Amino acid sequence: MELYGSPLKAKFNQPQPPPPMVLPVPITMTMSYKNLILYHPESFSMPGMPNSCYKAAVPNPTLSPVSESFSGLPPSGIIPFISERPNGVFPQHTLDDWHRFNKTNYKESETTRHKAERLRANLTRILRDVYQQDKRSQGESTKNLGERVNDVEYWKSKLCMELHAMIRETSSLMDMQKRLERALADTKAPFQVAQKCLLNREKRMGIDLVHDDVEKQLNTEIKVILSCQESLQQCLNTVNSQLRCNMEVWQELENNLAVKQMGHHMDSNCYQRKNHARGIHNFRDMEKIDDTVSVPETWAKFMENNIFHSKSMRATSARLRASTESLLMGTGDEMRRQFSKVNDAFASRITETANAISKIRTHLAKTRQEIFQIDMKMQVIQKTIRDKEVQLKVAQTRLDERTRRPSVELCQDTAETCLVQEVNKVNETLRNLRQCLQASKDMLQMLVRSKGVLEHDLVVKNNSLLIDQKYCMGMRRNYPSTVQILGCV
């Protein structure tokens, strides 16, 4: 029980105290105190009031009327005043309850002090960690800014080197432009022959319509001829186009270099700013603004792509200059070598197709023979099934007749047992034979399907052999000499 004027306990930070132990009331006093309202300190406590709030006691307490002390309560809620104790008995706490209550308060006070000590220790550690974290965070930011400055400076130097290399290459290509006054050679005939070969081979059917070595060599031959035509007929236009590309890359490198210089200057200023430097201000909610357009990976990838693109342009320009130097000397040999490769590929493919046709015919003959054998075996199985069905009918008829034997003659003798066993064995045999017959039918269907596939494949192979041997190689025997085409005799 709490005294008036003691600090009120807040319900949110202290556990609910255990109910006080009350002396047992005699059964005779139950009805007398039935309507008695006991005083509970918790009913007058204020929730949320901290332990540090106290209420001063009155120096000279005096008794006041009940109606004035509990003016806020209705008349029904006022504790009635009992002038006399019935039979001299009134519920009181024991001395053990009093000591237990005091020990509980001491323990709660000690627990609260321990919690406060731990809280102070945690606050000290948190403050120390905050200071170290801020120092470490600012140091990490400064370190990252320094690394960023180094990265920007590295890429800036790379851009400068690439820009100087592109300027030199563009100047060399401008000099090569003056040397591109050459006559063009007629390469339309071999180009048309290669195209007709590809068109004829498109008439192949089924599985033979493959990307084989012949088609690869024909595509290579067309690429070689197109390369020669572009090199001989449009060399000047190609150089002009390459010059335009070089100038675009040149301009792009200069723009990137200017942007890198500006970014390097700004990052250097940020890297040199300290806590006591001038020009620092409090810009609220700046960390919430994200106007970035790239991340370090995309930023580095953008630089790599620019430099790689510039190097590709320079390599293309260098290859173009080198190819212009040896264009007429190397074109004839290249086309002649490719012509020989295509012919060799055709010869190898024709031999391979002929061998495949021979093997298909062999397999087709064996398949037809196997179909005949399976068909004969199926007829034998069907005849055996018919014979077994007759045997089953005989055994079942015997059993049926024996069921009509009179009286004691209806005996399960050895004959009856043998007949039952015979019926079971014949049924099992019929099941096995029907399974064998079904398996034979399935195998026959597979053989027929295989025969159809082989016959179709034979037609496909004959068509491919006709195209490669007659149409394509027939044209390539009249293929004009590469040396005569280019006029290099």
TIDREN-655001 format. One record per residue (C-alpha): x, z, y; residue in three letters. Coordinates in steps of 0.02 Angstrom, whole numbers, padded with zeros to 5 digits, always signed. Each point is the difference from the previous one (the first is absolute). Example, Ala and Ser with C-alpha at 12.3 -4.5 7.8 and 13.67 -1.06 7.14 Angstrom:
% residues 2
+00615+00390-00225ALA;+00069-00033+00172SER;
END
This chain:
% residues 489
+00000+00000+00000MET;+00068-00049+00171GLU;-00006+00112+00153LEU;-00078-00053+00163TYR;+00134-00066+00116GLY;+00115-00061-00141SER;+00054-00185+00005PRO;-00126-00115-00078LEU;+00061-00102-00147LYS;-00013-00189+00013ALA;-00083-00075-00152LYS;+00108-00157+00000PHE;+00170+00085-00024ASN;-00036+00155-00106GLN;-00078+00010-00173PRO;-00167+00082-00025GLN;+00029+00188-00036PRO;-00065+00063-00165PRO;-00165+00091+00006PRO;+00019+00188+00020PRO;-00032+00109-00148MET;-00157+00104+00030VAL;-00044+00156-00094LEU;-00145-00023-00116PRO;-00164+00049+00079VAL;-00119+00106-00103PRO;-00153-00089-00061ILE;-00108+00115+00101THR;+00074-00061+00166MET;-00020-00187-00034THR;-00172-00010+00073MET;+00047+00110+00147SER;+00140-00120+00055TYR;-00087-00159-00050LYS;-00022-00062+00178ASN;+00163+00072+00068LEU;+00111-00130+00090ILE;+00183+00042-00031LEU;+00131-00032+00134TYR;+00117-00146-00039HIS;+00145-00032+00117PRO;+00000-00185-00042GLU;-00177-00021+00067SER;+00062+00045+00176PHE;+00167-00090-00007SER;+00033-00158+00098MET;+00062-00147-00104PRO;+00158-00080+00064GLY;+00059+00154+00097MET;+00189+00024-00029PRO;+00079+00164-00057ASN;+00090+00022+00166SER;-00162+00035+00094CYS;-00045+00183+00016TYR;-00143+00096+00081LYS;+00040+00160+00094ALA;-00093+00155-00057ALA;-00103+00102+00122VAL;+00101+00152+00062PRO;-00145+00121-00012ASN;-00121-00069-00126PRO;-00177+00063+00017THR;-00152-00029-00100LEU;-00127-00122+00070SER;-00174-00039-00054PRO;-00016-00115-00148VAL;-00101-00125+00100SER;+00138-00015+00131GLU;+00144-00014-00124SER;-00086-00140-00093PHE;-00092-00084+00139SER;+00035-00170-00074GLY;-00083+00039-00165LEU;-00186-00002-00033PRO;-00087+00164-00037PRO;-00009-00044-00184SER;+00190-00022-00008GLY;+00045+00173+00070ILE;+00069+00124-00126ILE;-00122+00143-00014PRO;+00065+00171+00039PHE;-00010+00119-00143ILE;-00015+00178+00058SER;+00008+00079-00168GLU;+00093-00044-00158ARG;-00119-00006-00147PRO;+00059+00127-00126ASN;+00167+00009+00093GLY;+00061-00169-00068VAL;+00065-00146+00108PHE;+00104-00149-00067PRO;+00185+00025+00047GLN;+00167-00082-00049HIS;+00118+00095-00110THR;+00176+00052+00048LEU;+00070-00128-00121ASP;-00097-00135+00092ASP;+00073+00061+00164TRP;+00180-00005-00065HIS;-00029-00168-00083ARG;-00072-00071+00160PHE;+00152+00060+00099ASN;+00120-00074-00127LYS;-00092-00165+00009THR;+00016-00002+00189ASN;+00186+00043-00011TYR;+00028-00139-00126LYS;-00094-00126+00105GLU;+00099+00051+00153SER;+00164-00017-00094GLU;-00053-00171-00069THR;-00046-00059+00175THR;+00170+00056+00067ARG;+00089-00091-00141HIS;-00098-00157+00040LYS;+00045+00016+00183ALA;+00185+00020-00044GLU;-00007-00155-00109ARG;-00089-00094+00137LEU;+00135+00046+00126ARG;+00135-00056-00122ALA;-00091-00164-00031ASN;-00020-00028+00187LEU;+00187+00029+00028THR;+00042-00122-00139ARG;-00125-00127+00066ILE;+00073+00009+00176LEU;+00175-00022-00069ARG;-00057-00146-00108ASP;-00089-00080+00148VAL;+00158+00008+00105TYR;+00108-00071-00139GLN;-00130-00132-00041GLN;-00010-00055+00183ASP;+00188-00007+00013LYS;+00014-00095-00163ARG;-00143-00117+00047SER;+00078-00044+00169GLN;+00170-00023-00082GLY;-00077-00114-00130GLU;-00087-00101+00136SER;+00163-00017+00097THR;+00091-00051-00159LYS;-00133-00130-00040ASN;+00011-00069+00178LEU;+00188-00015-00019GLY;-00020-00091-00164GLU;-00130-00112+00080ARG;+00120-00042+00141VAL;+00134-00045-00128ASN;-00122-00108-00097ASP;-00055-00094+00155VAL;+00181-00025+00052GLU;+00042-00066-00174TYR;-00141-00127+00001TRP;+00042-00048+00178LYS;+00178-00044-00053SER;-00069-00098-00149LYS;-00115-00098+00116LEU;+00145-00039+00118CYS;+00107-00066-00142MET;-00142-00106-00068GLU;-00042-00067+00173LEU;+00180-00059+00026HIS;+00002-00081-00173ALA;-00164-00090+00036MET;+00068-00066+00166ILE;+00153-00072-00087ARG;-00104-00080-00139GLU;-00122-00078+00122THR;+00144-00076+00097SER;+00072-00074-00160SER;-00169-00072-00050LEU;-00017-00081+00172MET;+00167-00086-00031ASP;-00061-00058-00172MET;-00154-00078+00080GLN;+00109-00136+00076LYS;+00064-00052-00172ARG;-00168-00035-00081LEU;-00012-00189+00027GLU;+00000-00060-00181ARG;-00095-00133-00092ALA;-00131+00052-00124LEU;-00004-00058-00181ALA;-00149-00057-00099ASP;-00051+00136-00125THR;-00184-00043-00022LYS;+00019-00084-00171ALA;+00073+00149-00096PRO;-00119+00116+00091PHE;-00151-00103-00057GLN;+00064-00007-00179VAL;+00018+00190-00008ALA;-00174+00022+00072GLN;-00076-00122-00126LYS;+00084+00094-00142CYS;-00077+00162+00060LEU;-00171-00081+00018LEU;+00009-00075-00175ASN;+00050+00168-00073ARG;-00153+00077+00081GLU;-00101-00101-00128LYS;+00065+00111-00139ARG;-00132+00106-00086MET;-00019+00179-00055GLY;+00153+00103-00038ILE;+00116-00146+00034ASP;-00041+00013+00186LEU;+00146+00119+00026VAL;+00135+00025+00130HIS;+00140-00059-00112ASP;+00178-00047+00043ASP;-00050-00181+00032VAL;-00123+00049+00135GLU;+00125+00120+00076LYS;+00133-00135+00006GLN;-00123-00125+00074LEU;-00048+00124+00136ASN;+00185+00028+00032THR;+00027-00187+00012GLU;-00141-00016+00127ILE;+00073+00143+00099LYS;+00171-00082-00003VAL;-00072-00166+00058ILE;-00103+00086+00135LEU;+00154+00095+00053SER;+00097-00163+00013CYS;-00141-00082+00097GLN;-00012+00144+00120GLU;+00188+00005+00019SER;+00016-00188+00026LEU;-00162-00044+00091GLN;-00041+00153+00101GLN;+00167+00080+00025CYS;-00011-00012+00188LEU;-00175+00076+00005ASN;+00057+00138-00117THR;+00144+00044+00113VAL;-00114+00003+00151ASN;-00122+00114-00091SER;+00144+00112-00053GLN;+00061+00007+00179LEU;-00172+00056+00058ARG;-00002+00135-00134CYS;+00174+00057+00052ASN;-00052+00012+00181MET;-00154+00102-00047GLU;+00106+00119-00102VAL;+00125+00009+00143TRP;-00137+00050+00121GLN;-00071+00126-00122GLU;+00170+00081-00024LEU;+00024+00015+00188GLU;-00172+00081+00020ASN;+00035+00123-00141ASN;+00168+00042+00075LEU;-00079+00038+00169ALA;-00130+00112-00082VAL;+00136+00089-00099LYS;+00100+00033+00158GLN;-00151+00077+00086MET;-00043+00107-00151GLY;+00181+00055-00016HIS;+00002+00056+00181HIS;-00161+00101-00018MET;+00051+00083-00163ASP;+00169+00046+00075SER;-00087+00086+00146ASN;-00113+00095-00120CYS;+00149+00051-00106TYR;+00092+00073+00152GLN;-00149+00104+00065ARG;+00015+00189-00025LYS;-00115+00149+00030ASN;+00070+00032+00175HIS;+00018-00181+00053ALA;-00090-00075+00148ARG;-00146-00117-00019GLY;-00088+00090-00142ILE;-00186+00032+00020HIS;-00145+00064-00102ASN;-00101-00150-00057PHE;-00153+00068-00086ARG;-00065-00078-00160ASP;+00143-00126-00007MET;+00023+00040-00184GLU;-00178-00062-00031LYS;+00036-00172+00073ILE;+00066-00123-00129ASP;+00040-00167+00081ASP;+00136-00049-00123THR;-00005-00173-00076VAL;+00127+00023-00141SER;+00083+00124-00115VAL;+00187+00010-00039PRO;-00022-00107-00155GLU;-00095-00138+00090THR;+00115+00014+00151TRP;+00156-00027-00108ALA;-00091-00134-00100LYS;-00042-00091+00162PHE;+00184-00002+00050MET;+00053-00055-00174GLU;-00129-00139+00002ASN;+00059-00062+00169ASN;+00182+00000-00052ILE;-00040-00074-00171PHE;-00105-00136+00083HIS;+00143-00039+00120SER;+00124-00007-00144LYS;-00118-00114-00097SER;-00012-00116+00149MET;+00188-00002+00021ARG;+00024-00033-00186ALA;-00128-00141+00005THR;+00086-00075+00151SER;+00170+00012-00084ALA;-00069-00078-00160ARG;-00079-00138+00103LEU;+00166-00038+00085ARG;+00092+00003-00166ALA;-00129-00112-00083SER;+00011-00124+00142THR;+00188-00013-00026GLU;-00012-00048-00183SER;-00175-00074-00007LEU;+00041-00180-00045LEU;+00143+00049-00116MET;-00099+00124-00106GLY;-00177-00071-00004THR;+00035-00141-00124GLY;+00089+00112-00125ASP;-00135+00133+00012GLU;-00142-00122-00033MET;+00093-00082-00143ARG;+00035+00166-00084ARG;-00180+00052+00017GLN;-00057-00167-00072PHE;+00107+00033-00155SER;-00069+00176-00017LYS;-00179-00064+00004VAL;+00037-00132-00133ASN;+00084+00130-00111ASP;-00149+00116+00020ALA;-00119-00142-00047PHE;+00102-00041-00156ALA;+00003+00182-00054SER;-00187+00020+00031ARG;-00041-00160-00097ILE;+00102+00061-00150THR;-00082+00171+00008GLU;-00175-00078+00007THR;+00038-00114-00148ALA;+00060+00148-00104ASN;-00157+00097+00047ALA;-00109-00147-00055ILE;+00089-00005-00169SER;-00024+00187-00027LYS;-00183-00008+00052ILE;-00032-00136-00128ARG;+00083+00104-00135THR;-00101+00155+00044HIS;-00159-00103+00010LEU;+00026-00066-00176ALA;+00034+00175-00067LYS;-00154+00067+00090THR;-00112-00133-00074ARG;+00068+00038-00173GLN;-00032+00185+00026GLU;-00179-00036+00058ILE;-00028-00096-00160PHE;+00069+00142-00107GLN;-00105+00132+00091ILE;-00156-00105-00021ASP;+00031-00017-00187MET;+00030+00187-00015LYS;-00162+00037+00093MET;-00096-00106-00126GLN;+00077+00100-00143VAL;-00047+00165+00084ILE;-00178-00060+00028GLN;-00017-00049-00183LYS;+00069+00170-00053THR;-00126+00087+00114ILE;-00142-00098-00079ARG;+00059+00046-00175ASP;+00014+00184+00048LYS;-00174-00002+00075GLU;-00068-00065-00167VAL;+00093+00139-00091GLN;-00071+00127+00123LEU;-00176-00064-00030LYS;+00023+00019-00190VAL;+00063+00179+00016ALA;-00137+00050+00121GLN;-00133-00081-00111THR;+00063+00099-00149ARG;-00008+00160+00099LEU;-00176-00042+00058ASP;-00061-00032-00179GLU;+00079+00161-00064ARG;-00096+00100+00128THR;-00159-00041-00096ARG;+00057+00080-00163ARG;-00129+00123-00068PRO;+00016+00189-00006SER;+00160+00068-00072VAL;+00072-00174-00016GLU;+00027+00005+00190LEU;+00174+00066-00033CYS;+00154-00015+00108GLN;+00111-00064-00137ASP;+00166-00092+00003THR;-00085-00166+00026ALA;-00089+00067+00155GLU;+00163+00066+00071THR;+00092-00163-00035CYS;-00139-00100+00083LEU;+00008+00109+00156VAL;+00190-00016+00005GLN;-00015-00188-00024GLU;-00121-00014+00147VAL;+00115+00101+00112ASN;+00152-00101-00049LYS;-00090-00165+00027VAL;-00062+00058+00171ASN;+00176+00053+00049GLU;+00068-00167-00062THR;-00132-00095+00098LEU;+00045+00097+00158ARG;+00183-00043-00022ASN;-00038-00182-00037LEU;-00113-00015+00153ARG;+00135+00078+00107GLN;+00126-00124-00071CYS;-00122-00140+00033LEU;-00025+00056+00180GLN;+00188+00016+00025ALA;+00021-00175-00072SER;-00132-00067+00120LYS;+00087+00084+00147ASP;+00167-00070-00055MET;-00078-00172-00021LEU;-00066+00008+00178GLN;+00172+00050+00062MET;+00080-00143-00096LEU;-00126-00124+00068VAL;+00030+00065+00175ARG;+00188-00013-00026SER;-00021-00178-00065LYS;-00099-00045+00155GLY;+00134+00077+00112VAL;+00137-00095-00091LEU;-00094-00164+00011GLU;-00032+00026+00186HIS;+00181+00050+00027ASP;+00055-00158-00092LEU;-00103-00107+00120VAL;+00073+00095+00148VAL;+00179-00022-00061LYS;-00025-00187-00032ASN;-00067-00020+00175ASN;+00148+00094+00076SER;+00124-00103-00102LEU;-00082-00161+00060LEU;+00009+00055+00182ILE;+00182+00057-00006ASP;+00068-00138-00110GLN;-00094-00153+00058LYS;-00062+00026+00177TYR;+00131+00115+00078CYS;+00158-00060-00087MET;-00063-00179+00013GLY;+00006+00016+00189MET;+00164+00093+00005ARG;+00090-00137-00097ARG;-00027-00112+00151ASN;+00059+00136+00120TYR;+00111-00082+00133PRO;+00177+00059+00023SER;+00021+00144+00119THR;+00156-00079+00073VAL;-00093-00159+00040GLN;-00147+00095+00075ILE;+00111+00093+00122LEU;+00103-00154+00037GLY;+00161+00090-00038CYS;+00081-00142-00099VAL;
END
